[in-house]
Amino acid sequence: MGCNASKPQSRAGGDDGYLLAQEEGGGRSHKDMMKVDPNVREAAAQINRQPVPPSQQHPNGGKNQTFNRAKDRVDAIAQSKRIATKDLSLRYAYFSQRGFYPDDPFKPNQDSYCVHEATSQITHNGVVRMDSLFGVFDGHGKDGHGCAQFARTNLPIQVKSALQKARAKQEGQIELNRDQIHNAILRAHVETNRQLHKNPQIDDSLSGTTAISVYFHGRKNRITIANVGDSRAVLGSTKGPPSHVQNGGPHRSSSRSMLKAQPLSRDQTPYRKDERVRIRATGARILSLDQLEGLEPINDISESGEEDLNLGEELDEEGDPPRVWAPNGDYPGTAFTRSIGDAMAEELGVFAEPEMLSRELKPEDKILVCASDGVFEFLTNQSVIDICAKFNDPLEACRAVVAEAYELWLQYELRTDDITIIVMFIDELRNDPASRRHSLGGSSLQSSKQDFGVDPQKLQEDLEKQLADEDDEDEEEESDEDAFEDQVISSGGLKPVRKNVSKEKSKEIAKLKAQGAARAQEPELEFDLKKLASPKTEAEKKSIEEAIKASVMFRNITQEQREMIYSCMESVDVKSGDWVIKQGTHGDKFYIIDEGKFEVRILPDGMEDESGEGGNIIHLYEGSRSLRIHPSFGELALMYSAPRSASIIAKSDGHLWALHRAVFRQVLVEAHDDRKDLKKVLGEIPYFQYLDSDGINKLSAMMSEVTFGRGENIIEQGRPGKYMFVIKKGSCYTMQIGGSTKRGTLKSKSFFGDEVFSGKGVYGKTVVSLQTTTCWQLDQKAVQQTMGPLLAEGTKV
């Protein structure tokens, strides 16, 4: 999430995407673009130097206008489209959802995208081959939407021009080699950046955009990925051999559930050691916001060794990533190290030169994803590919990924980022020699002789010769430098996926908790779990499991507790128009959507709901049994009796699963508890002495098991600490070096590492396992974020 200025704002918000399909009926004219978000119309008109017609402008400048339709937040293709050439067949779709910002509800979507089905064409031996370009642009800063739109319009033009100039210099060479393509794309990015600096309509001094693009080119199904910033391209490939992969898309392969995510780009952020070294060479500083403001110590690890590759994990547990700052000023504050635009950051090394990767597509390559970082804030590359692989239609895959990412933003933040994704299903590669030979063999050839009098052996030999001649022709037209070996992207230095709520969200939770405590205390309900339990089918259990697996509340429950939760889930039928949750009322249930559509509406602080509609729509939940999509909401009600922060209204008839807070607590207590000794130990630790039994139960539920081999260092004196440990089984040796060296032995039920809760942030002794040792592990950051509001007054965790 990039930001600029001394107190950087998040890089999110929206703009209209851009489609240029070079075929009959394709493409979107400027007139078509004027039908979208009014903020976008104004920005697009400014870029194109055309005035916005008065009839199309926001009433009152857009200040008092409310969007009460979920589709006003979304820009998506009407239906998936197919690109079929001599070389390949693929289907694609795109989907962009504007973010939600409580303090700026009309902030435009700063994401943009482009789809050029025919960036350029080559005619050889009477055959026309079309190159295609897909791109996603994520703007940031005050004029971020303008920068993103400028890049999405101008970068493809510059790419086409640079490629044409490169081809014009070749004599008899049809295909450009990798270096020629990379040089052309590099020039295109640099020229786009230069033109953006010169554009009088856009102030890019502290605004800019990322750019991730996928260029399909050549007769060997080659792709080149160019990346500037922290948007991503990811490839989903089958793990098995190509012979097990069927054509027709990932959904038709028996291996579709076994797609492995392969990164095609690497985030350019201060998490990467090489980028930090390059940026610091200009004199720039790299600090998180809390470090800049003196709220956190500056204890950056030296540039030697491998450990500094984990820098980001120490700084971004709460959404506060390392940023680039001028040596003597609190600007620009970018959370990325490359960008198109950001003129003031260029002297600090934040430039527009892309990192590129070229490779040949293979039959096992089935899904290609290009997306902004709003997708990857809480989702891993593998998670995104897994979601896409569930669907037959790339548009449905787009919707599912965006919905999952958006819901995680709502869960962990007070706002959401703009989220944009292009999903491509690679259905068929037509010029792969191995796949062509495979498709020509077998029963089809044997039947030829019987039906048509053709000798199958002779036919096979002729076909093999034809394929060999084509391969020879390919080699003659390519230089030796044109060997497109598969390049491998390192996963080192990647921005870690966030797993905890932000500081702002934590403060809001504490505020809601205080409001709940201020009202008259009501006795906690008690349920007879045996009477409440109802049998669930395996399909119902599966849908519930899918919904709760990402929740921190259910992360470490036992299988017995999980089964009890399944049985105690209450079936709730709803009708269109029913209010499931009303903003401001105190909640006591967590819900899973089994089937149906539900609006999320928020009424701004201080505003009365005069229309009775519940405020502005910020999201639309959609649950589906057939598509195996089961979003959830109301999770915080399992922890606190606090006012609901939004209203949930059914837009269709549907079905929910509901879990009452009191039932959840009873399940944690009544299930067979192998953590009884653990809870006793936790109650003896000074930092948790103010927690009641319910708090201790929740704390123990957050702990996970981890096993260490004999002689393994578990913690080291003086090293930054993240975890506290309680020994479940085994023994450890301890050593503390100070005025005198202290040594000792720890056995089952002993705890260590609790000093991470003292605020010092480093371990005070070294602990080594004497044998295979299993410990309960507690994440200090997770405690601060999740349990902090539950601690009694006076406790400091």
N, C-alpha and C positions, 0 to 999 in steps of 0.2 A: 504494500500500500504506500504509494509515494506521496510525499507532501512537500510543500514549500512554505517559506516564511518562518519567522522565529518560533511561532507555535503552529506547526504544520497542520493543515487540515488533511483529512483522508483523501486519497485519490479514488473517488468513486462518484457516481452520478451519471447521467446518461446522455446519449445522443442517438440520433437515428443512424442506422447502418446504411450501407450502400451496396446495391447489387447491380452489376453490369453483366447480363447474360447475353452473349453474342449468338442469339438465335431468334427465330421468329417468335414473337410474343414475349420475349424475355426483356429484362432491363426495366429500370424505373426512371422515369423522367423527373425533371424538377417539379412538375405539376403533381406527380404521384407523391413525392417527398413532402409536399406541403400539406398532406392529409394527416400527419402524425402530430406528436406532442408539440403544442404551440411554442414552448421554449426552444425546441429543436428547429422549428420553422424559422424563428428569428435568427438563430445562429447560422443556419444553412443559408438564409438569404444574405446575411452579412458576408459570408465567405464568397458567395457567388455575385456579390455586389448588386443584388436585386432587392428592392424594397419589399417588405412584407405587406400584402394587401390588408387594409384596415379590417375587413371582414374576417381575416384569419388570425388577427392579433388577440392576445390575452385580454379579457375584460379587466379594466383597472390596472393594466400593466402586469396582470397575472398575480397580483399580491393577494387578492381575496378569492381567487378561483380555487375550487376544490375538485379533485378528480375522484369521482365516485364510481368508476368502472375499472375493474382489474386490468382490462386490456389496454388502458391508457398507460400502463407501466411497462408494456411488453411490445417489442418489435420482433416479429418472427415471420419466416416464410410460411405461405399458406399451406403448402404441402411439399414433401421432399421431392427433389429433382434428380434426374439421372444424367450423367455425362457418359456417353458411349463413343469411344473412338476406335480406331483400328487396333490400338494397343491395350486398352483397358476399359472396364465398365465400373463405374462407382455411382453411389447415390449420396446426396448430401442434404443437410438442412442447417439452418442457423436460428439462433434464439438469443435475444438480448432483453434483459429485464432491468429497468431503472431501479436504483437503490432507494432506500427509505432513510431520510434524514429528518428527525423530529424538529431540529432547529431551522431547517431549510427545506420544507416539503415540496417546493417547486424547483429544486435544483435539477438542472437538465442531466440526462444520461450522458456521462462523459465517455462511455464506451462507443466504439464504432467498429464496422467490419466491412470487408469487400469480398465479392465473389466475381471473378472474371473467368468465364468459361473459355475464353479465347484471347489470352494475353497477346499471343503472336501465333503465326502459322508458318510452316515450312512445307514446300511442295517438292517432292522427290520421286522420280519415276512415275509421275502422274498421281501420286498419293499425297493428299493434304493431311498433315499432322498438326493438331492444335495443342498449344500449351495452355495451361490453366494456372490461375493464381488465387489463393485464398488468404485472407489476412484478418487479424483482429488487432484493434488499437485501443489502448486504455489511457484516456486523458487524465491529467491531474493539474491542480492549481486553478486559479480564477478563470482562465480561458482554456481550460483543459478540453472542453467539448469542442471548441474551435480548432485546437491543435489536432485532436483525433480526427475530426472531419477533414481537415486539410491533408493530413497524411493519407487517409483512406482514399482520397480523390487523386492526390498527386503522386504518391509512391508507385502505383501501378503504371502510370504514364512514364515515369522515369525509368522503371524497370524495362518496359517495352522499348523505350528509346535506346537505353544502354545496350540491350541485347541486339537490337538491329545494327547498331554501330559496330559491335563486336563481330557479328556475322559478315558485315560488309568488308571487313579486313581479311577474311579468310578466302583462300583461292581453292575451290573445289571441295572444301571441308563443310559437310552439311551440319554435323553436330558440333556444338561447342564443348570443349573439355571442362573439367571441373574448375580449374583455375580461371578460365575465361568467364565462366558463369559467375563465380564468386566475385571476380573483379567488377563485372557489370552490375551485380546487385549491390556491392559496396558503393560504387559511384552513385547508384540510384538513391540510396539512403542519405549519403552525404549531400547530394544535390537537393533532395527534398528538405533536409534540415536547413540548408543555406537559403532556400526560397521561403521557408517559414520565417526565418529571421528577418527577411526583407518585407514580409507581408504587412502593410500598414493597418490592416483590419484586425490583426491578432497580436496581442501583447504576450510574447513567449519568454519574457525575461525570467519569470518565475512560474511558468506553465509549460507543459509539454505533453508527450504521449509515448507510451511504449509501442512496439510494433513486432508482432510475430506473424510470419508469412510462410506459406507452403507453396512452392512452385513446382508443378508437374511438367516435365519436359522430356523430350527425346523418345526414341523408339524402344528403349529398354526399360520403360516404366521407372524413370528416375525422378526423384524428388530432391529439392534443395530447400532447407529450412533456414530462414534468416531471422535472427532474434536480437532485438534491442529492448532491454528492460527485463521485466519479471513476469510477462505473460508466458504461456507455455504451449508446446506441441508435444503430443504423446501418441505413441503407436501401440496398438494392441495386437499381439501376435500369438498364434497357437504355440504351445510348448512342445507338441508332438511333431513328428516328421511331416513334410508336406504331403506325403501320400495319404495321410489321414484327413486332409483338409479338403472339403468339398467346395466347389464354387457356389455362388449364390448368396454370399454375405455371411457374416458371423453367426446369424441366427439359424442358418441351415447346417452348420457344422456340428458334428457330434462333440467337438472340442470347444464349443463356444463358451462353456463355463470355465475353461482353462486358459483363457487369454492372459498373457503376461504383459504388463505395461512396460514399455521401453521409452525412456525420455529421449526426445529429439531436440531438446533445447535445454539450456542450463540457465537458471535465474542469474541475472547480473545484479548482485546486491552486495552489501558489505559483509554478508555471511561468508563470502568466498575469499579465501586468503589471497589469491592472485589479484582479485579486484581491489582488495584493501591495500595491498602493496602498491598497486598502480595509482590509486587515488591519493594515498599518503605521500607519494613522491612529489605531488604538486604542492604539498604543504597543508592539505585539507585535514580536518579532524573527523574522526568517526566516533560518534557518541549516540546513545539513546536519548530520548527527551528527558527522562528522569536523571540521567547522568549530566546532561547539559544544565539542568536546573539545580544540580547539587543534591538531588533526592536519593541517588544511588552512587556508590563509590565507583571510581574509574579504575578498574583492575584488569585492564585488557591484557591478554596473554601475549607473550612475545611472538614475533613473526617466525620463530624457528620451531620446528617440530610439527606434529600432526594435530595436536590438541586444539590449536587455535581455529581449526575448521569447525569446532563446536561453539564458536563464539555466539552465534545466534541463539542457540538453545539456552544460554545463560541470560539473554537479554529480552527474549520475545515470548515468554510464557504468558504475558498479559497484553499482547498486542502493542508492545513498545519496541519496535525493531531498531537496530543500529542505523544511523543516518549520516549523510555527508554534510559537513559544515565548513564554512570558510574559516581560515585560521584566526581571524579577528572579528568575526561577525556571526550572528545567529541566523544565518541563511546559507544555502537554500533549503536544507533539511530534507533532501531526497533520500528515500529508502531504497533506491536503486542506483546503479553506477553508470548506466547508459540510458540515453533518452533522445528522442527527436524533439527539439525545442530546448527549453531550460537554458537560455543564453547565458545567464549569470553563473550557471554551474559548469559551463564548458571549461573555464580556466582552472576548475578543480578536477578535471578529468572526466566529467560526466558528458560523454560525447555520443554521436549517433552512429558510430561504426558497428555494424552487426557482427555477431558470431554466427558462422554458417556451418551446416552439415549437409552433405550430399550422400545419397545412398540409392540403391536399386530396390524397388519393391519386389517382394517374393510372394509365392502363393500362400505362405503362412501368415502374411500381414493382412489383417482383416478390418481393423478400425483405426482411423486417424482422427485425433481430436486437436483442435486449435482453440484456446480459450484464454480469457483474461484472468488475472490473479484472484478475482472475486470467487472463482470456482475453487481455487487451490488453497484458500486461507484455512479451511477446515477439512478438506478432502485430499487424500493422497492421490498420486497418479493412478495407482492400482484400483482405488475405490472408484474413480471416474470410469475407467475401462470396464470394471465389473458391472457398473450400473448400465452402461451403454450396451453391453453384451446381452442384457436381458431382453432387448427389444428387436423387433423385425424392421422397424421404421426409424431412420435417423432422427426424424422430428420428435418422435416419442422419446428417444434417448436424450435429445436436447432438453426437452421439458423435464424429464426426471432428474437429470444432473442439476439443472438450474433450481428446481424445487428443493432438492436435498441441500444444496449449498445455501440457498436463501433461508431455509428453516434453521440451519446451523448458525447462520449469522444472527437470526432472531433469538436463538437460545443463548448465545455467548456474548452478544453485543446489544447496545441500545439502538443501533442502526444497522443498515446493511450496505454492502458495497454494490455497485453496478456489476452485473454478471452477464457475460457474453460468451457464447460457445458456438463453434462450427463442428459438426460431427459428420464424418465421411465413412461410409461402409464400402469397402473395396470388394466388389462382387466377383470380378473376374480379371485376370491378367492374360491377355491373349497372345503375347509374344514371348512368353517364357518357354524356352526350348524344352525343359524337362516336362512341364505340364502339357505341352503340345504333343510330345512323343507319348506321354502316358495316355492322352485322350485318343490317340490313333491306334492303340493296340487292342488286343483282346477280341471279344466276340464280334464286334462290328466288322472287323476285317475278315473273319472266318465266314460270316454270312454273305460277304460280298461275292465270293466265288460261287456259292450256291445260287444266289439270286441273279447275278449278272455275268457269270462266267469269268470273273477276274481272279487271277492268281494272287492270293493274299501275300505270299512271300515276295513276289515281284512288286506288288504295291507297297509293301513295307519298305523294301529297298529303295524304291523311287522317292518315297516320302522322306526317308532318312537322308538321302542325297540332297533333296530340296532344302531340308532344314540345315544341313551342313553348308550348302552354298549360301544360304541367308546369313549364317553365322560368319562365314568368310567375308561376305560383303560388309557386314557390320565392322569387322576388324579392319578392313581396308580403309573405311571412312573415318576411323578414329585414330588419333595419335596415341603413342605409347603412354603419354601422360594421362590419358583419359581412362584410368582404371578406377572405377567408382567402388572401391572397397568399402564395406560397411564400417562406418565410424561409430565409436562407442562414446556415449556421454557419461561422464563421471557423475555420481550422485553426491560427491563431497561438497560441502559448503552450501547445500540447498537450504532454503528457508524452511524451518521446521513447521509442521502442521500444528496449529494451535489446538490445545485441549482444555484450556481453562477460560473462564469468563474474564472479560476486561476489568480494569479497575473501576471504570465508570459503571459497568453493570453490577459489580460487587457493591458499590456505594448505593445504587438504586435498590438492590436487594435488602441492604441494611435499613434503608429508609422505609421500604415496605414492611419489613419486620417490625420496625418501631411503631408504624401505624397500626399493625395488627395487635401489638402488645398494649397499645393505648386503649383499645376497646375493652368492654367488659369481658372478662375471661369466661369461656364456656367449658364445661367439663368435656374431656376427651371421650369420644364415643368408643364403645367396645363392641366387637362383633364376634359372633360364634363362627369361626372360620369353616367348621365342618358343615354347618347349615348354609353358609354363604357359597360354598364351593359348588361348582357345576362343571360337568365334564366338557372338555373341548376336543374337537377333532384335531388330527395331526395338521391339517391345513390351517386351522385357526391358531394352533400353537405356533406354527411357522410364521404366520403374519405378525403375531405378537412379538415373537423373537426378533424378527427383522426390524420392528419398530423400536425396540428397547436396547438393541445391542450397542448403539453408539452413545447411550446415556451414561454419564458418570454415576448416576444413582444406582444403576443395575450392573455396573461393570464387574464388581467382585462378589456378587451373591453366589451362593452355592447352588448346585443343581437341584437340591431339595427345595430350597427357597424359590428357585425359578419355577418349579412345578406347582408350588403353592400359589404363586402369583398368577400363573396361567389359570388355575382353577377358580381363583377368587376374582378374576376380571368380570365385571358386570356388563351384560349385553344391553346396549341402549339404541333403540330405534328412534330416528328423528325424521321430521317432515320439513319440507322446504319452508324457510322463513322462521324456523325455531331458533331461539337464542340459546346456545349451549353455555356460553359464558358472557357476562356483562361486565364491562370495564368498571372498576371501582368496587365491585362486590368482593367479598372474601371467598377465596377458592379453597376447596378441600379435595378436588379430584384431578387426576391425570388422565388424559384421553388419547386413544389411538384410533385413527380413522380407518375403518375396515372398508367402507365404500361410501362415496359421495363427495360433494364439493362444499367447502366451507370458507366464507370470507373472514379475513382478519381486519377489523376496523379499529382505528384509534382516534379518540377525541382529544385534540390538543389541550394542554393544561389551561384551565380558566375558561374554556369554551363550553357553552351549554349545548346539549343535543336537541336543538329546537326542531329539527326535522324528524327525530326519532329513528334515524338510520344508523346511529352508532359512530358517526365520524367518517374519516377518509379510509378507503380501502388501501391497505398496504401490501396485502398478499392474498393469494387464493390457494388453500390447501385442496388437493385432489387425491382421494384414496380409491384404489381399484384392486379387486381381487384378481381379475384376469391379467393385469399388468404387474401384479405383486408390488404395488406401491402403497405404503401404509405410514404416512406421516403422523406425528404426534404433537400434542401441545399441552400446556398446563403442568409441566414437570415440576416447577418450583412449589406447587401446592403439596407435593409429597414431603417437603421440608418445612414450610412455613405457613402459618395462617396469615396471609397478607392480601391486600386488595389486588384484584386482577389488573394487569396493565393494558389489556386490550379486550375487545369483544369478539366473540366467535359466533357467526350466524350461518345457519345451513342455507345453501343456495340450491340444494336439491334434496330429495329424500335420500336417506342414507343410514348407515349403521356405524356405531362407535363401540369401542371397548373402554370401560372406565375403571379406575382403581382409586379407592378412597385412601386418604392419607393415614387414617387410623388402621386400616387393613394392612397397608404397607408396613407400618411400624410393628404390628402384631406378627406379621410374617417374619420380620427380622428377628424377633424375640423368640417365637414359638418353634421355629424350625430347629432341627438338630444342629446344635451350635458347636462347631469344632474350634471356635474362637473364644471360648469361655476364659481360658487362661490368658489369652491376649488382652481381653477387656480388663481383666484384673491388673495386668501390667500397665496398661494405658492409664488406668485410674491412679496409679502411683507416681506417674510422671508429673513433675511440678507444673509444666506448661499447660496441662489439661485438668488441673485440680478443680477448676470452677465448672467443668462440664457435668451435667446431670447424666443419669444412666442412658437417657435417650441420645444425648450427644456422644457418649462413649460408643453406643451401638453404631451410630452413623460413622464415627471415626474408624471403627474396626472394619466396617463394610468397605471403606475406601482403600484398605490395605491389600496388597497383592503378595503372593508368594514368589520368592526368587531363591535359586539354589546356587551355591558357590562350591567350586572344587577345592580339594585339599591344597593348601599353600597359596590360595588366591587372596590378593589384597582387596578387602571390601571397602574400606575407607582409608585415607592417608592424611596424616597430620599436616595442617597448613593448606590443604587443597580445598577449593570451593565445594560446598556441600549442598545437595538437593534432597537427600533422603535420610530418614531415621529408620533404624532397624530393631526388630525384636526377634531373638533367636527362637525358632520353633523346634528345631532338631539339630544337634551337632554341638560343636564347641569352637571357640576362637581364642587367639592369643592377642593381647593388647600391649602397646608400648606408647608411652608419652614422654617426649624429650623436653625438658625444661631446665630448671636449676639442677635437678637430678633426674635420672631416667627412671620412670615408673613402669613396671611390667605387671601383667596379670592375666587371668584366664576367665573367659565368659562361657557360661553354659546355657542350657535351655531356660527360657523365660527371662533372660537378661536382655537389656536394651542398650543401644549405643547410637551415637550420631544425633542425639536429641539437642545438641548445641546449635543445630541449624535453625531452631526455633527461637534462639536468643537474640537474633538480629545480627550476629557477627558474620554469618555466611560461610565460615570455614570450619573444618573438622579440627578437634583439639587433640586427637590421638590417632594412631594407626591401629587397625584391626585386621588380622589375618586369620583365615579359616584353618583350623588344625585338622579337619577332616571334611568330608562332604557335608555341607551345612545348609539347612533351609531356614530362611528368615522371612518374617513379615516385613514388608517394605512400605513406608509411608512417604508420600511426596509432599514436601513442605509447601510448595506453591499451591498444590491442590487444596491443602488444608486452609491456607490463607484465603483462597478464592471461594471455596465451597462452604467451609465450616466457620469462617470468620464471623459472619453475622449471628451464628448460634452461640458463640462464646458469651459467658456471663460478663456483665460489666466489671471492668478491672482486670480482665484477662488480657494478656498481650501475647499474641501468637505471631 
